[in-house]
Structure formats: structure tokens, C-alpha cells
Amino acid sequence: MRSSVSLYTLGCKLNFAESSTIAQQLKKNGFERKQFHEGADLYVINTCSVTDHADRKCKKVVNEALRHNPNAYIVVVGCYAQLKPEEISNIPGVDMVLGAAEKFQLIDHLHSLKKEEKTRLYNAPIKDVNDFVPGFSEGDRTRMFLKVQDGCDYFCSFCTIPLARGKSRSDNIQNTIQQVKKVSEDGVKEVVLTGVNLGDFGVQRGETFFELIQELDQIESIHRYRISSIEPNLLTNEIIDFVSKSQKFVPHFHIPLQSGNDEILQRMRRRYLSDVYASRVAYIKEKMPHCCIGVDVIVGFPGESEEHFLDTYNFINELDVSYLHVFPYSERANTTAKKMKDVVPVKVRGERTTMLRGLSEKKKRFFYEQQLNSTREVLFEAEEKGGKMSGFTDNYVKVTTNYDPLLVNTLVPVTLKMINDEFLVEGIFDYAEIRP
């Protein structure tokens, strides 16, 4: 096989970290990385399967890759590949499908890859997937997504992740620390900790997520750590207290809620009720009034009546949170929820999604308004758009300014002054205060 490759990643931050691991393996074996449109010899598509939209998008990406190079080899990996390999094999042009364990053995499988009518499938049963493979995203010196945990033991009734990624597992603290020190050599300023169930880090080894963040806080070369998402039942007061006092862990939590109605939470098999969630938010705000809090919500779950939905809407409306990620429920094969009755019509799911996304905009604007006239450190990123650049404060306010290459990957104290028409914050700063 000739040796150029392009990778396309669907889904979560964890997938981006894993795509980088695969890319690093290919680079060590002589593959040149190309942009998607440049017609690579090999396309690796790393898939998600949280919603049916991601499944459909996989087929579109395959077709687009073959448009750029009709003779390209197409390999599909990731959650969708583990769950539905036969379905993927029916997509014209796909040469190989690799499951949860096999995706990190791509090099070994490429030696036997040939253009054949039949797609090659390599998918070990998910119960046999036990190894933790570390990874981190590449290509952005500003912010790096670090995979510290994989898999999940929770089996929420709507979720396929345990079936796609297997049991919860992670590396030990010592190895994680060494990996962070290694990536810090590239000048990365911010590390985003990612995983499927991040708060479950280390439980198989007798270690804890709290112990991990205490150790990470000691690494001088990293300026910021951000916790990507953590379950409310695993977000302890000691973690919140630690973040509130840390100079490196930023005041930003993303905490999945899914529903504000206890009956629906129980049907979802979540491991908390709404009072626990409310207490976590209240405690965070007590310790860090300026903290940004993001929320995941699923609407239209089977059995969700109008009253249940309004419970969720009102519950979130009263919470001091900053933004929402809203997902209309989608049926997933081999989940308990798929068998439930009282299915909510798709149209109603869409209407409820629109309502909550409107609430999210209001919450975000209110949070931004609260931050005006304060001075917070912004980490500016390299991307330039229309002569502008942007970056995030520690508490996740997106700030924009005129593009200046001197600002890329620097930390700048900015006094936040106004919210512009594009819903970005503008401010004033002094170049003398830049922290390279």
C-alpha cells in the first residue's frame, strides 16, 4: 500500500484523542498525513454512535472520501464499528471494520488489506476488551485532550457506550503523570481530561480521580487543566473544594443531568436524583460564584409526559448553570429504553429540544453578563476567521479580538467589556501583561 493517510473523527473529545493515537502509530510506520480533500491512499474514519445522526454521517464521509480518491482504502473504527460492523460492511467502498480492541492494531491489519468485494471485519466481543490504551489529541499547541479513562460500568437504559467500549478502565496515576509531562514539552498550555466516565478513574487499581488531579496540579509546565465531563454522583465536595483553591484547575464543570424529573431519571437508570444534582450546583456556586457549569439533557425519553418535560425545564431554569447540551432521545439497538412503551413522537422531541436550546441561550447570555467588567485570563488560539481570533477564559467565556500572531498560545489578562452581535465577548488588555 502507498503511504498517505487522512483521518476523520466523529463524536466526542475522547474520539479525537484516540484518532491522534492512531495517527501517531501510522506516522511511525511511514504514513504521511494529508488533509481530507487531498486524496489520501488510506482514509480512517473514527465513528460515534451516541445518536442515529452519527451513523448516517459515517456513510456520507465514506462517500466523500471516495470522491477525493476512488481508489482509496477505507477503514472504519470506533463505537459504531463495534456495535454494527455488518451494517458498515454494506456501505459501498468500506474495506475494513475494526472494533474497540482492534482499532489500535490497525498497522498489523493493513499488511493484509486488499481491494476485495467483501469487507474485512475484526471485532472481538466487547467482554474481551480489557486493555486501556492512552491517547491525546495532536495539532493544537494551545489545548490538548488527554484520555485518562475508557469504558463504563453504568448501563444507563438509553446508552450503548458499555456495549461499544466495554468495562471501565484506566491507566495508573504514575503513567498518566508521565504522559502529561511528555506532551507539555510541545508547549501545550491547557490539558482537558477526557474519558467515558471520568470520575471512575482508577477504581480498579485502588486509586481515585481526586488523587489524580492532586498529582496533576503539581506539574509546573502545564498552566491549565479542564475537567471535560463528570457524573454528579462522582463529583464529590472534596473535588469541588480542590478546584476552588487550585491555581491550575479551572472553574468549569460539565455535569450530565439528562432529566430534571426523578421518575424519568429512574427509568433512565441514572445513579442520582434531582436533589443530588441541585446540591452539587449549589455547592459549586457557593465555593466559586464565577464558575461555569454546563449541563447535558436528553428530551423525549420514553414515558416523558408534558408534565415530566416541564419539570425538567423548570428545574434547569431555577439552577444557576451556564449552558446546555440538548439531545433529542434516539432509539439505540440493544438498550433497555428501546423496549419501553409510551414512545414520544419525534415531532414532540424536536419541539422540546427547541425549547431547551432557547433556555440555554438565555442561561449563557446571563452568565456572560455576570462576567462583564471582571478581569480574567484568556488563552488565545491560533485559528483566524475574518481577521479575528478567539480564546477562552478559565471559566469558559469565549473572548474575541483582532488577529495577532503574537497572541497565539498566550495567556492574557483581559477585562471583559461587552457582548457583541456574534455572542462573543470583547475586552481590553495590555500587551505587557501577556504570559507566553
C-alpha positions in Angstrom: 0.0 0.0 0.0 1.1 3.5 -0.7 1.6 5.6 2.3 -0.6 8.7 2.8 -3.5 8.8 5.3 -6.3 11.1 6.3 -8.4 10.7 9.4 -11.9 11.9 10.0 -13.3 11.9 13.5 -17.0 11.9 14.5 -18.2 12.4 18.1 -16.6 13.2 21.4 -13.3 14.6 22.6 -12.3 11.1 23.6 -12.6 10.1 19.9 -10.3 12.9 18.9 -7.7 11.8 21.4 -7.9 8.2 20.1 -7.7 9.4 16.4 -4.4 11.1 17.3 -3.1 7.8 18.8 -3.9 6.0 15.6 -2.3 8.8 13.6 0.9 8.6 15.7 1.1 4.9 15.0 0.7 5.4 11.3 3.3 8.1 11.2 5.8 5.9 12.9 5.2 3.4 10.1 5.9 5.8 7.3 2.4 7.2 6.6 2.2 10.9 5.5 -0.7 12.8 7.0 -2.9 14.5 4.4 -5.9 16.8 4.6 -9.2 15.1 3.8 -9.6 16.8 0.4 -6.1 15.9 -0.8 -7.0 12.4 -1.8 -5.1 10.2 0.6 -4.3 6.5 -0.1 -5.9 5.5 3.2 -8.9 7.0 5.0 -9.5 6.1 8.6 -13.0 7.1 9.9 -13.4 7.1 13.6 -17.1 6.8 14.4 -19.5 7.7 17.2 -22.9 6.0 17.8 -24.4 8.1 20.5 -27.2 9.2 18.1 -28.5 7.9 14.8 -27.2 11.0 13.2 -23.7 9.9 13.7 -24.5 6.6 12.0 -25.8 8.3 8.9 -22.9 10.7 8.8 -20.5 7.8 8.6 -21.9 6.8 5.2 -21.6 10.4 4.0 -17.9 10.6 5.0 -17.1 7.3 3.2 -18.7 8.7 0.0 -16.9 12.0 0.3 -13.5 10.2 0.8 -14.0 8.1 -2.3 -14.9 11.2 -4.3 -11.5 12.6 -3.5 -9.8 9.3 -4.3 -11.9 6.5 -5.8 -9.0 4.0 -5.2 -8.5 4.8 -1.6 -8.7 2.2 1.1 -11.4 2.9 3.7 -11.2 1.7 7.3 -13.9 2.4 9.8 -13.2 2.2 13.5 -14.9 3.4 16.7 -18.1 2.9 18.6 -20.3 2.4 15.5 -17.8 -0.1 14.2 -18.0 -2.2 17.4 -21.8 -2.1 17.5 -22.8 -2.6 13.9 -19.9 -4.0 11.8 -22.2 -5.8 9.4 -24.2 -2.7 8.8 -21.0 -0.8 8.0 -19.8 -3.6 5.7 -22.8 -2.9 3.5 -21.6 0.7 2.8 -20.0 0.6 -0.7 -16.3 1.3 -0.6 -15.6 0.2 3.0 -12.6 -2.2 3.0 -12.2 -2.9 6.7 -14.0 -2.5 10.0 -12.1 -2.6 13.3 -13.8 -2.9 16.7 -12.9 -1.4 20.1 -9.8 -3.5 20.7 -8.6 -3.9 17.0 -8.6 -0.1 16.2 -5.3 0.2 17.9 -3.9 -2.7 15.9 -4.6 -1.1 12.6 -1.0 -1.4 11.4 -1.0 -5.1 11.8 -4.2 -5.5 9.8 -3.1 -3.1 7.0 -0.5 -5.6 5.8 -3.2 -8.0 4.6 -5.6 -5.3 3.3 -6.6 -5.7 -0.4 -9.4 -4.4 -2.5 -11.9 -7.1 -2.4 -15.6 -7.4 -2.8 -16.1 -8.5 0.8 -15.3 -6.1 3.7 -12.9 -7.5 6.3 -14.4 -7.4 9.8 -12.3 -7.6 13.0 -14.4 -7.3 16.1 -13.6 -9.1 19.3 -16.6 -9.5 21.8 -16.7 -6.4 23.9 -16.4 -8.5 27.1 -12.9 -9.4 25.9 -11.8 -5.7 25.6 -9.8 -5.1 28.8 -6.8 -3.1 27.9 -6.5 0.7 28.4 -4.8 2.5 25.5 -3.8 6.0 26.4 -4.1 8.9 23.9 -4.0 12.6 23.4 -5.0 14.9 20.6 -2.4 16.5 18.3 -2.2 19.6 16.1 -3.2 22.2 18.7 -0.4 23.6 20.8 -2.9 25.6 22.9 -5.3 22.9 24.2 -4.8 19.1 24.3 -7.4 16.4 25.1 -5.9 13.7 27.3 -7.6 10.4 27.5 -7.3 9.1 31.1 -10.3 6.7 31.3 -12.3 4.5 28.9 -15.4 2.3 29.1 -18.3 2.4 31.6 -20.0 0.0 34.0 -23.2 2.0 34.5 -25.5 0.7 31.8 -28.0 3.5 31.7 -31.1 2.3 29.9 -30.6 4.6 26.8 -26.8 4.2 26.3 -24.8 1.9 24.1 -21.4 3.0 25.3 -20.8 -0.1 27.6 -21.6 -2.2 24.5 -19.3 -0.1 22.3 -16.3 0.5 24.6 -16.5 -2.2 27.3 -15.9 -2.0 31.0 -14.5 0.9 32.9 -10.7 1.0 32.9 -7.8 3.5 33.1 -4.1 3.8 33.4 -2.4 4.3 36.8 -1.6 7.8 38.1 2.2 7.5 37.6 1.9 6.7 33.9 -0.7 9.4 33.4 1.6 11.9 35.0 4.5 10.9 32.7 2.3 11.3 29.7 1.3 14.8 30.7 4.9 15.8 31.2 5.7 14.4 27.8 3.1 16.4 26.0 4.0 19.6 27.9 7.3 19.6 26.0 5.3 20.7 22.9 4.2 23.9 24.6 0.7 22.9 25.4 -0.9 25.4 27.9 -4.2 23.6 28.7 -4.9 19.9 29.2 -8.6 18.8 29.0 -9.1 15.5 30.9 -11.4 13.2 28.9 -13.0 9.8 29.4 -16.3 8.0 29.1 -16.9 8.1 32.9 -14.1 10.3 34.1 -14.9 10.2 37.8 -14.5 6.4 37.7 -10.7 6.8 37.1 -8.5 4.4 39.0 -11.2 2.4 40.8 -9.8 -1.0 39.5 -6.4 -0.1 40.9 -7.4 1.3 44.2 -6.7 4.9 43.0 -9.2 7.8 42.7 -9.8 10.7 40.3 -9.3 13.1 43.3 -5.8 11.6 43.8 -5.1 12.1 40.1 -6.0 15.7 40.0 -3.9 16.4 43.1 -0.9 15.0 41.4 -1.5 16.7 38.1 -1.7 20.0 39.9 2.0 19.7 40.8 3.2 19.7 37.2 4.7 23.2 36.7 4.8 23.1 32.9 1.0 22.9 32.5 -0.8 26.2 33.1 -4.4 24.9 33.0 -6.5 21.7 33.5 -10.1 21.4 32.5 -12.4 18.5 33.5 -14.4 17.7 30.4 -17.4 15.9 32.0 -18.1 14.2 35.3 -21.1 12.4 36.7 -22.9 14.2 39.6 -22.7 11.2 41.9 -18.9 11.1 41.4 -18.4 14.9 41.7 -17.5 15.0 45.4 -17.2 18.0 47.7 -13.5 17.3 48.0 -13.1 17.6 44.2 -15.1 20.9 44.2 -13.1 22.2 47.2 -9.8 21.3 45.5 -10.7 23.0 42.2 -11.8 26.1 44.1 -8.4 26.5 45.6 -6.3 25.3 42.7 -4.2 27.7 40.5 -4.3 25.3 37.6 -7.7 23.5 37.6 -10.1 26.0 36.1 -13.6 26.9 37.4 -15.6 25.0 34.8 -17.6 21.8 35.3 -19.7 19.9 32.7 -22.2 17.7 34.6 -24.6 15.4 32.8 -28.2 15.8 34.1 -30.3 14.1 31.4 -33.6 14.9 33.1 -34.9 17.1 35.9 -37.7 14.7 36.8 -37.0 11.9 39.2 -39.3 9.4 37.6 -37.5 9.7 34.3 -34.1 9.6 35.9 -35.1 6.3 37.4 -36.3 5.0 34.1 -33.0 6.1 32.6 -31.2 4.1 35.4 -29.2 7.2 36.4 -27.4 6.9 39.7 -28.7 10.1 41.3 -31.9 12.0 41.7 -32.5 15.7 41.0 -31.9 16.8 44.6 -28.3 15.5 44.4 -27.7 17.4 41.2 -29.1 20.6 42.6 -26.9 20.2 45.7 -23.8 19.8 43.5 -24.6 23.0 41.6 -25.3 24.9 44.8 -22.1 23.8 46.4 -20.0 24.7 43.3 -21.6 28.2 43.2 -21.0 28.6 47.0 -17.3 27.9 46.5 -16.9 29.5 43.1 -19.6 32.1 42.2 -17.9 32.7 38.9 -17.8 29.0 37.9 -19.2 27.9 34.5 -21.4 24.9 34.7 -22.5 23.0 31.6 -25.4 20.5 31.5 -26.3 17.5 29.3 -30.0 16.9 28.8 -32.0 14.3 26.9 -35.6 15.1 25.9 -38.3 12.9 24.7 -37.2 9.8 26.6 -39.9 7.0 26.5 -42.6 7.9 29.0 -41.7 11.6 29.3 -45.0 13.4 29.5 -45.5 17.1 29.1 -45.5 17.4 32.9 -42.2 15.5 33.1 -40.7 17.8 30.5 -41.9 20.9 32.2 -40.4 19.6 35.5 -37.0 19.4 33.6 -37.5 22.8 32.1 -38.4 24.5 35.4 -35.7 22.6 37.3 -33.0 23.8 34.9 -34.5 27.3 34.7 -34.0 27.6 38.5 -30.5 26.2 38.5 -27.5 28.6 38.4 -26.0 26.9 35.3 -24.3 28.4 32.3 -25.3 26.5 29.2 -26.9 23.3 28.0 -26.1 20.5 25.5 -29.6 19.2 24.5 -30.1 15.9 22.7 -33.4 14.6 21.5 -33.7 10.9 22.5 -32.9 8.5 19.8 -33.6 4.8 19.9 -30.5 2.6 20.1 -30.5 -1.1 19.5 -29.8 -3.5 22.4 -30.7 -0.9 25.0 -33.4 -1.3 27.7 -35.0 2.0 26.6 -35.6 0.7 23.1 -38.1 -1.8 24.5 -40.0 0.8 26.6 -43.6 1.8 25.7 -45.0 5.3 25.7 -42.7 6.4 22.9 -42.6 10.2 22.5 -43.3 11.3 18.9 -40.3 12.6 17.0 -42.0 15.9 16.4 -42.6 16.4 20.1 -39.0 15.6 20.8 -38.0 18.3 18.4 -40.3 20.9 19.9 -38.9 20.2 23.4 -35.3 20.3 22.1 -36.0 23.8 20.7 -37.4 25.0 24.0 -34.4 23.9 26.0 -31.9 25.2 23.5 -33.7 28.6 23.8 -33.3 28.3 27.6 -29.6 27.5 27.0 -29.1 30.7 25.1 -30.7 32.7 27.9 -28.6 31.0 30.5 -25.4 31.6 28.6 -26.1 35.2 28.0 -26.9 35.8 31.6 -23.7 34.0 32.6 -21.7 36.2 30.2 -23.3 39.3 31.5 -22.3 38.4 35.0 -18.7 38.3 33.9 -18.6 41.7 32.4 -16.2 44.2 34.0 -14.2 41.4 35.6 -10.6 40.6 34.5 -9.9 37.0 33.6 -7.0 35.3 31.9 -7.7 34.3 28.3 -5.8 31.6 26.4 -5.9 32.7 22.7 -5.9 30.1 20.0 -4.4 30.0 16.5 -7.5 29.9 14.3 -8.1 33.1 12.3 -11.5 34.0 10.9 -12.3 37.3 9.2 -9.4 39.0 10.8 -10.4 37.9 14.2 -9.1 35.3 16.8 -10.6 34.0 19.9 -9.9 32.2 23.1 -11.5 31.1 26.4 -11.2 32.5 29.9 -10.6 30.0 32.7 -14.4 29.9 33.3 -15.2 29.2 29.6 -16.2 32.6 28.4 -15.3 32.9 24.7 -13.4 36.1 24.0 -12.6 37.7 20.6 -10.1 40.2 19.4 -8.3 41.3 16.2 -6.0 38.6 15.0 -2.4 39.0 16.1 0.1 36.1 15.8 1.9 37.3 19.0 -1.2 36.3 20.9 -1.4 32.7 19.8 -1.0 30.3 22.7 -0.5 33.0 25.2 -2.4 33.8 28.4 -3.6 37.4 28.6 -5.5 39.1 31.5 -8.5 40.6 29.7 -11.1 43.0 31.2 -14.4 41.8 29.7 -16.3 44.8 28.4 -19.2 43.8 26.1 -21.0 41.0 24.3 -21.0 41.6 20.5 -23.6 40.7 17.9 -21.9 37.3 17.4 -22.4 36.5 21.0 -18.7 36.7 21.8 -17.1 38.9 24.5 -14.8 41.7 23.7 -12.4 43.3 26.2 -9.3 45.3 26.8 -5.8 44.2 27.7 -2.2 45.3 27.9 0.5 43.5 25.8 2.9 44.0 28.7 0.7 41.5 30.7 1.0 38.6 28.2 2.1 35.3 29.8 3.9 33.3 27.0 
